[in-house]
Amino acid sequence: MDKRTFLKSAVVSTTALLALGPIACAGNKEKKKALILGGRGFLGPTIVTKFLEAGYEVTLLNRGKTNPHLFTELPIIICDREKEDLSDLKKVASQIQAHQWDVVVDTWSKNPLAVKDFLAMFSSSIDHYHYTSSIVAYGGKWDKAITEETTLRELPDKEIKYDTELPYIYRKCFSERYIMSSGVNYTLHRSHGMRGFRIPDPIDEPYWPVKFYRGDRLFVPLDENHDTQTTDVESYTDFIVHTSNNKIYGAFNVADPTITFEHYVKTLTEVFGQPKELYHIPKDFLAKHDILPYRDLPRWRPNPYGFYHIDVTKAIQNGLKIRSLEKLFKDQVDGYRHRNPKDDFVFGHHGTISQQKTEEIIALWKKTL
Ligand SMILES: NC(=O)c1ccc[n+]([C@@H]2O[C@H](COP(=O)([O-])OP(=O)(O)OC[C@H]3O[C@@H](n4cnc5c(N)ncnc54)[C@H](OP(=O)(O)O)[C@@H]3O)[C@@H](O)[C@H]2O)c1
């Protein structure tokens, strides 16, 4: 079943439950309660869907602005978390405190004070709080694999207000520190490079899966020690549900294990077939023609070492299940085709190159053969 069909069926089944009236409601009393802060953007809908699938009673909390068509059958607490005077949080306090939440999942990536204030007001109503963090939590040189023992990033000594502009890395780091000192039972999920059916932004259309799906003439970089790593949104959100069900607390690196780029490309050809023409072009030749890692081609980031070497042993030992790369690629391309039914998305923005540039490089390379 594809995501659209599933989301549709999630709507139907919850609506059907409500239609059953008191009997279904009585059953619902036994259900665990999950409050999803956000829930209608990029990652949130998969989290919501997974908790519904796992039998939780799910409530959303957001402003009602992003994707208001999603999960209209679910209870929603309308609240703007970014008001410095906390007026919205105070308005909805009784709705939040009316329940003891088995689980709260926070996908927040904006001003960290919103995390601090939410927990200051409501931590006693929360049994288990999850935060979607990031590997940017780690400091140091990233010159070896990053484990949960890696030193955390130092924070700037700075008073934070709601209008304080902070880079993403510090928003995540401050949020984590506030959570750690809040007294709540928490699980921090540190990931990077999240991929799945949905994308956060049109420029995040999946370059390599789409190129192989199209089966065009294309080239891939040939670079020694070229490893890559990604986070499959499905495995990631399954882990949030798993750690909820099993009350597993602490900080976890959550991603797919590191693989070679060669393996990544081989799997793409297995899923989508061999492209009409596929060239493996050495990195030095590409550099000579101004094609650089990451700036021009995704999944190619030789430095720093740690970036694609996030050690996920601890999460695997605690129940993280890694879905196959084949399934992730299929999801990515299904999502792409859903958003671009005519398959007419044009690459060439930062981090990708256009088909014209691809043809130019291939023509230059063929002259050397
Ligand atoms: N490449 C990557 O690895 C990658 C990419 C994208 C995201 N992420 C991470 O994934 C996490 C979740 O992604 P996401 O942002 O797409 O989450 P999401 O939960 O899917 O969407 C954001 C939610 O926050 C709500 N929201 C925004 N401003 C709000 C406010 N002032 N008050 C209350 N609610 C508000 C939005 O609804 P309303 O607008 O209706 O309020 C929306 O439902 C983030 O932590 C991000 O760092 C990682």
PDBQT file of the ligand as one rigid body, heavy atoms in Angstrom, charges set to zero:
ROOT
HETATM    1  N1  LIG A 401      17.430  16.447   6.226  1.00  0.00    +0.000 N 
HETATM    2  C1  LIG A 401      17.011  16.191   7.418  1.00  0.00    +0.000 C 
HETATM    3  O1  LIG A 401      17.586  15.398   8.083  1.00  0.00    +0.000 OA
HETATM    4  C2  LIG A 401      15.798  16.894   7.895  1.00  0.00    +0.000 A 
HETATM    5  C3  LIG A 401      14.963  17.530   6.979  1.00  0.00    +0.000 A 
HETATM    6  C4  LIG A 401      13.826  18.151   7.450  1.00  0.00    +0.000 A 
HETATM    7  C5  LIG A 401      13.520  18.132   8.813  1.00  0.00    +0.000 A 
HETATM    8  N2  LIG A 401      14.372  17.543   9.663  1.00  0.00    +0.000 N 
HETATM    9  C6  LIG A 401      14.094  17.544  11.088  1.00  0.00    +0.000 C 
HETATM   10  O2  LIG A 401      12.889  16.857  11.269  1.00  0.00    +0.000 OA
HETATM   11  C7  LIG A 401      12.166  17.481  12.281  1.00  0.00    +0.000 C 
HETATM   12  C8  LIG A 401      10.726  17.612  11.941  1.00  0.00    +0.000 C 
HETATM   13  O3  LIG A 401      10.489  18.154  10.653  1.00  0.00    +0.000 OA
HETATM   14  P1  LIG A 401       9.281  19.043  10.312  1.00  0.00    +0.000 P 
HETATM   15  O4  LIG A 401       9.652  20.465  10.624  1.00  0.00    +0.000 OA
HETATM   16  O5  LIG A 401       8.826  18.761   8.955  1.00  0.00    +0.000 OA
HETATM   17  O6  LIG A 401       8.168  18.623  11.413  1.00  0.00    +0.000 OA
HETATM   18  P2  LIG A 401       6.658  18.395  11.242  1.00  0.00    +0.000 P 
HETATM   19  O7  LIG A 401       6.112  18.072  12.567  1.00  0.00    +0.000 OA
HETATM   20  O8  LIG A 401       6.412  17.434  10.169  1.00  0.00    +0.000 OA
HETATM   21  O9  LIG A 401       6.151  19.867  10.755  1.00  0.00    +0.000 OA
HETATM   22  C9  LIG A 401       6.326  21.034  11.470  1.00  0.00    +0.000 C 
HETATM   23  C10 LIG A 401       5.082  21.252  12.339  1.00  0.00    +0.000 C 
HETATM   24  O10 LIG A 401       5.279  22.275  13.277  1.00  0.00    +0.000 OA
HETATM   25  C11 LIG A 401       4.138  23.106  13.325  1.00  0.00    +0.000 C 
HETATM   26  N3  LIG A 401       4.524  24.448  13.758  1.00  0.00    +0.000 N 
HETATM   27  C12 LIG A 401       5.325  25.314  13.099  1.00  0.00    +0.000 A 
HETATM   28  N4  LIG A 401       5.431  26.474  13.789  1.00  0.00    +0.000 NA
HETATM   29  C13 LIG A 401       4.678  26.324  14.909  1.00  0.00    +0.000 A 
HETATM   30  C14 LIG A 401       4.384  27.152  16.025  1.00  0.00    +0.000 A 
HETATM   31  N5  LIG A 401       4.871  28.399  16.106  1.00  0.00    +0.000 N 
HETATM   32  N6  LIG A 401       3.607  26.668  17.005  1.00  0.00    +0.000 NA
HETATM   33  C15 LIG A 401       3.087  25.428  16.933  1.00  0.00    +0.000 A 
HETATM   34  N7  LIG A 401       3.337  24.575  15.917  1.00  0.00    +0.000 NA
HETATM   35  C16 LIG A 401       4.109  25.023  14.905  1.00  0.00    +0.000 A 
HETATM   36  C17 LIG A 401       3.608  23.082  11.901  1.00  0.00    +0.000 C 
HETATM   37  O11 LIG A 401       2.216  23.319  11.848  1.00  0.00    +0.000 OA
HETATM   38  P3  LIG A 401       1.630  24.808  11.756  1.00  0.00    +0.000 P 
HETATM   39  O12 LIG A 401       2.400  25.536  10.702  1.00  0.00    +0.000 OA
HETATM   40  O13 LIG A 401       0.216  24.562  11.397  1.00  0.00    +0.000 OA
HETATM   41  O14 LIG A 401       1.793  25.409  13.109  1.00  0.00    +0.000 OA
HETATM   42  C18 LIG A 401       3.875  21.621  11.500  1.00  0.00    +0.000 C 
HETATM   43  O15 LIG A 401       2.796  20.788  11.843  1.00  0.00    +0.000 OA
HETATM   44  C19 LIG A 401      12.793  18.819  12.571  1.00  0.00    +0.000 C 
HETATM   45  O16 LIG A 401      13.294  18.745  13.873  1.00  0.00    +0.000 OA
HETATM   46  C20 LIG A 401      13.906  18.951  11.584  1.00  0.00    +0.000 C 
HETATM   47  O17 LIG A 401      15.081  19.387  12.206  1.00  0.00    +0.000 OA
HETATM   48  C21 LIG A 401      15.487  16.910   9.240  1.00  0.00    +0.000 A 
ENDROOT
TORSDOF 0
